[in-house]
Amino acid sequence: MKAIVILLVAILAIGGEAMKVISSYKDAGTAELTCDKADHGCLDSCKLTFSPSDMEVPNKTKYQEKFDQCTQSATGDDCDRYHDVKNCFLNGELDVYLVEDEKSIKYQVQLHEYVKI
């Protein structure tokens, strides 16, 4: 009986800590990789913007540096180059939304931040 009580107390303690982590996680805007479309499925150019544009999130610097590194490391002609930029930038991202029309394709990466409670 004592073991069951100790087990329940441990479960409640762990659950309480998990709720603190979950409740301290909030959306902080998006990093948007927008690529213009060219002929034959090629991408013509890509640029990075943030929404809201005036955000002061530490992740903004992280994503700007990631985009710059992806742009510098991309090789090939324009078609291959911009596909490399897109693939590099989205690599490892889990929370990505796609918005597409006939002229461009936008990849919205949801940014998150932890808030101390």
Short mmCIF file of the C-alpha atoms (twelve columns), coordinates in Angstrom:
data_MODEL
# 
_entry.id   MODEL 
# 
loop_
_atom_site.group_PDB 
_atom_site.id 
_atom_site.type_symbol 
_atom_site.label_atom_id 
_atom_site.label_alt_id 
_atom_site.label_comp_id 
_atom_site.label_asym_id 
_atom_site.label_seq_id 
_atom_site.Cartn_x 
_atom_site.Cartn_y 
_atom_site.Cartn_z 
_atom_site.pdbx_PDB_model_num 
ATOM 1   C CA . MET A 1   0.000  0.000  0.000   1 
ATOM 2   C CA . LYS A 2   2.837  2.366  0.863   1 
ATOM 3   C CA . ALA A 3   4.432  1.648  -2.539  1 
ATOM 4   C CA . ILE A 4   1.204  2.588  -4.327  1 
ATOM 5   C CA . VAL A 5   0.998  5.908  -2.461  1 
ATOM 6   C CA . ILE A 6   4.636  6.692  -3.288  1 
ATOM 7   C CA . LEU A 7   4.021  5.774  -6.931  1 
ATOM 8   C CA . LEU A 8   0.975  8.063  -7.117  1 
ATOM 9   C CA . VAL A 9   2.894  10.952 -5.546  1 
ATOM 10  C CA . ALA A 10  5.729  10.452 -8.052  1 
ATOM 11  C CA . ILE A 11  3.297  10.392 -10.995 1 
ATOM 12  C CA . LEU A 12  1.602  13.579 -9.798  1 
ATOM 13  C CA . ALA A 13  4.952  15.323 -9.322  1 
ATOM 14  C CA . ILE A 14  6.140  14.357 -12.794 1 
ATOM 15  C CA . GLY A 15  2.798  15.371 -14.299 1 
ATOM 16  C CA . GLY A 16  2.993  18.760 -12.593 1 
ATOM 17  C CA . GLU A 17  6.448  19.424 -14.019 1 
ATOM 18  C CA . ALA A 18  5.279  18.351 -17.477 1 
ATOM 19  C CA . MET A 19  2.387  20.822 -17.297 1 
ATOM 20  C CA . LYS A 20  4.809  23.639 -16.418 1 
ATOM 21  C CA . VAL A 21  6.862  22.857 -19.524 1 
ATOM 22  C CA . ILE A 22  3.783  22.624 -21.735 1 
ATOM 23  C CA . SER A 23  2.249  25.827 -20.394 1 
ATOM 24  C CA . SER A 24  5.512  27.728 -20.785 1 
ATOM 25  C CA . TYR A 25  5.757  26.983 -24.522 1 
ATOM 26  C CA . LYS A 26  4.117  29.579 -26.785 1 
ATOM 27  C CA . ASP A 27  4.019  30.583 -30.421 1 
ATOM 28  C CA . ALA A 28  6.330  33.441 -31.332 1 
ATOM 29  C CA . GLY A 29  5.487  34.122 -34.973 1 
ATOM 30  C CA . THR A 30  6.758  32.575 -38.191 1 
ATOM 31  C CA . ALA A 31  9.851  32.507 -40.350 1 
ATOM 32  C CA . GLU A 32  8.607  32.531 -43.936 1 
ATOM 33  C CA . LEU A 33  10.722 31.226 -46.793 1 
ATOM 34  C CA . THR A 34  9.080  32.526 -49.960 1 
ATOM 35  C CA . CYS A 35  10.307 31.232 -53.312 1 
ATOM 36  C CA . ASP A 36  9.163  32.513 -56.692 1 
ATOM 37  C CA . LYS A 37  8.239  29.814 -59.183 1 
ATOM 38  C CA . ALA A 38  9.869  29.495 -62.592 1 
ATOM 39  C CA . ASP A 39  9.185  27.099 -65.468 1 
ATOM 40  C CA . HIS A 40  9.229  23.313 -65.108 1 
ATOM 41  C CA . GLY A 41  8.913  23.206 -61.316 1 
ATOM 42  C CA . CYS A 42  12.029 25.293 -60.727 1 
ATOM 43  C CA . LEU A 43  12.317 27.917 -58.043 1 
ATOM 44  C CA . ASP A 44  13.492 31.295 -59.315 1 
ATOM 45  C CA . SER A 45  14.517 33.010 -56.078 1 
ATOM 46  C CA . CYS A 46  13.990 32.653 -52.339 1 
ATOM 47  C CA . LYS A 47  13.814 35.228 -49.568 1 
ATOM 48  C CA . LEU A 48  13.287 35.013 -45.826 1 
ATOM 49  C CA . THR A 49  10.828 37.187 -43.937 1 
ATOM 50  C CA . PHE A 50  9.415  37.097 -40.432 1 
ATOM 51  C CA . SER A 51  5.898  37.620 -39.192 1 
ATOM 52  C CA . PRO A 52  5.427  39.806 -37.295 1 
ATOM 53  C CA . SER A 53  8.229  41.705 -38.992 1 
ATOM 54  C CA . ASP A 54  9.266  43.518 -35.807 1 
ATOM 55  C CA . MET A 55  9.587  40.409 -33.633 1 
ATOM 56  C CA . GLU A 56  12.396 40.338 -31.103 1 
ATOM 57  C CA . VAL A 57  12.704 36.606 -30.656 1 
ATOM 58  C CA . PRO A 58  16.105 34.937 -30.225 1 
ATOM 59  C CA . ASN A 59  14.960 32.408 -32.828 1 
ATOM 60  C CA . LYS A 60  14.877 35.180 -35.449 1 
ATOM 61  C CA . THR A 61  18.672 35.397 -35.405 1 
ATOM 62  C CA . LYS A 62  18.943 31.601 -35.488 1 
ATOM 63  C CA . TYR A 63  16.744 31.332 -38.594 1 
ATOM 64  C CA . GLN A 64  18.414 34.267 -40.348 1 
ATOM 65  C CA . GLU A 65  21.820 32.633 -39.817 1 
ATOM 66  C CA . LYS A 66  20.445 29.279 -41.004 1 
ATOM 67  C CA . PHE A 67  19.080 30.910 -44.175 1 
ATOM 68  C CA . ASP A 68  22.388 32.694 -44.821 1 
ATOM 69  C CA . GLN A 69  24.340 29.446 -44.398 1 
ATOM 70  C CA . CYS A 70  21.948 27.579 -46.688 1 
ATOM 71  C CA . THR A 71  22.236 30.306 -49.323 1 
ATOM 72  C CA . GLN A 72  26.046 30.268 -49.169 1 
ATOM 73  C CA . SER A 73  26.310 26.471 -49.336 1 
ATOM 74  C CA . ALA A 74  23.823 25.981 -52.204 1 
ATOM 75  C CA . THR A 75  25.362 25.035 -55.547 1 
ATOM 76  C CA . GLY A 76  24.320 24.444 -59.130 1 
ATOM 77  C CA . ASP A 77  22.299 26.475 -61.580 1 
ATOM 78  C CA . ASP A 78  19.454 28.662 -60.320 1 
ATOM 79  C CA . CYS A 79  16.937 25.789 -60.363 1 
ATOM 80  C CA . ASP A 80  19.125 23.410 -58.340 1 
ATOM 81  C CA . ARG A 81  20.479 26.205 -56.171 1 
ATOM 82  C CA . TYR A 82  17.111 27.397 -54.879 1 
ATOM 83  C CA . HIS A 83  15.895 23.831 -54.320 1 
ATOM 84  C CA . ASP A 84  19.071 23.308 -52.258 1 
ATOM 85  C CA . VAL A 85  18.312 26.468 -50.257 1 
ATOM 86  C CA . LYS A 86  14.742 25.304 -49.606 1 
ATOM 87  C CA . ASN A 87  15.760 21.760 -48.625 1 
ATOM 88  C CA . CYS A 88  18.578 22.987 -46.384 1 
ATOM 89  C CA . PHE A 89  16.390 25.568 -44.643 1 
ATOM 90  C CA . LEU A 90  13.514 23.161 -43.990 1 
ATOM 91  C CA . ASN A 91  15.777 20.301 -42.890 1 
ATOM 92  C CA . GLY A 92  14.873 19.284 -39.344 1 
ATOM 93  C CA . GLU A 93  11.863 21.601 -39.090 1 
ATOM 94  C CA . LEU A 94  8.708  19.930 -37.800 1 
ATOM 95  C CA . ASP A 95  6.141  22.724 -37.721 1 
ATOM 96  C CA . VAL A 96  6.024  23.851 -41.380 1 
ATOM 97  C CA . TYR A 97  2.967  25.061 -43.293 1 
ATOM 98  C CA . LEU A 98  2.812  25.374 -47.073 1 
ATOM 99  C CA . VAL A 99  1.038  28.213 -48.876 1 
ATOM 100 C CA . GLU A 100 1.195  28.048 -52.669 1 
ATOM 101 C CA . ASP A 101 -0.210 29.952 -55.613 1 
ATOM 102 C CA . GLU A 102 0.668  30.082 -59.312 1 
ATOM 103 C CA . LYS A 103 3.550  32.546 -58.817 1 
ATOM 104 C CA . SER A 104 5.184  31.555 -55.529 1 
ATOM 105 C CA . ILE A 105 5.428  28.989 -52.789 1 
ATOM 106 C CA . LYS A 106 5.740  29.960 -49.131 1 
ATOM 107 C CA . TYR A 107 7.022  27.712 -46.361 1 
ATOM 108 C CA . GLN A 108 5.951  29.026 -42.964 1 
ATOM 109 C CA . VAL A 109 8.034  27.704 -40.066 1 
ATOM 110 C CA . GLN A 110 6.230  28.245 -36.774 1 
ATOM 111 C CA . LEU A 111 8.603  29.733 -34.185 1 
ATOM 112 C CA . HIS A 112 8.195  28.941 -30.510 1 
ATOM 113 C CA . GLU A 113 9.683  30.301 -27.345 1 
ATOM 114 C CA . TYR A 114 9.751  29.179 -23.752 1 
ATOM 115 C CA . VAL A 115 8.350  31.528 -21.151 1 
ATOM 116 C CA . LYS A 116 9.393  31.306 -17.503 1 
ATOM 117 C CA . ILE A 117 6.439  30.847 -15.199 1 
# 
